C-alpha cells in the first residue's frame, strides 16, 4: 500500500482509521462479536471516503484525524449488525 512519501503498513491503517468506527457501530447489547460482514462494510466505507475524489486506487491518502471516518464506518457497521 502506498502513501505519498512512503509505504504504510496495512495493520496500522486499520487500527487508526477503522477500529474506532467499528467499535462505535457494534456497541449494542446484543452484538457479541465483530463479524466479517462488519469488517467488510467498514473497509468499503473507508474506501468510499478515500477514493470519492477520484484518487488513484494504488495510493492511500487519508488523515487519521479526518472527522468523517469514524462516523461513516460506525453507520455501515451498525447496519451490518442489524442484518
C-alpha positions in Angstrom: 0.0 0.0 0.0 1.5 3.3 -1.0 1.1 6.8 0.5 2.8 9.9 -0.7 6.2 9.9 1.0 6.4 6.2 1.6 4.8 2.8 2.3 2.3 2.3 5.1 1.8 -0.9 6.9 -1.8 -2.0 6.5 -2.4 -3.0 10.1 -1.5 0.5 11.3 -4.1 2.0 8.9 -6.7 -0.4 10.2 -6.0 0.4 13.8 -6.1 4.1 13.5 -8.8 4.6 10.9 -11.3 1.8 11.2 -11.4 0.4 14.7 -13.0 3.5 16.4 -15.9 3.3 13.9 -16.2 -0.5 14.1 -16.5 -0.4 17.9 -18.9 2.6 17.9 -21.1 0.8 15.3 -21.0 -2.6 17.1 -21.7 -1.2 20.5 -25.1 -2.8 21.2 -26.1 -5.2 24.0 -27.0 -8.0 21.5 -23.7 -7.8 19.5 -21.2 -10.2 21.0 -18.5 -10.2 18.3 -17.1 -8.4 15.3 -18.1 -10.3 12.1 -16.5 -10.4 8.7 -19.5 -8.6 7.3 -18.9 -5.8 9.7 -15.3 -5.6 8.7 -16.1 -5.6 5.0 -18.7 -2.8 5.5 -16.1 -0.8 7.3 -13.5 -1.3 4.6 -15.9 -0.3 1.9 -16.9 2.9 3.8 -13.3 3.8 4.3 -12.6 3.2 0.6 -15.6 5.3 -0.4 -14.3 8.3 1.6 -10.7 7.9 0.3 -11.4 7.4 -3.3 -14.5 9.6 -3.6 -12.4 12.4 -5.1 -11.1 10.2 -7.9 -7.8 9.3 -6.2 -5.5 6.7 -7.7 -6.5 3.3 -6.3 -2.9 2.4 -5.6 -2.4 5.4 -3.4 -3.9 5.6 0.1 -4.1 9.1 1.3 -6.2 9.6 4.4 -5.7 11.6 7.6 -6.1 9.6 10.8 -7.8 12.7 12.3 -10.3 13.0 9.5 -13.5 13.6 11.4 -15.6 11.9 8.7 -14.1 8.4 9.1 -15.4 7.1 12.4 -19.0 8.2 11.9 -19.1 6.8 8.3 -17.6 3.5 9.4 -19.9 3.3 12.5 -23.0 3.9 10.4 -22.3 1.0 8.0 -21.2 -1.3 10.8 -24.5 -0.5 12.7 -26.4 -1.5 9.5 -24.4 -4.8 9.3 -25.3 -5.5 13.0 -29.0 -5.3 12.1 -28.7 -7.8 9.3 
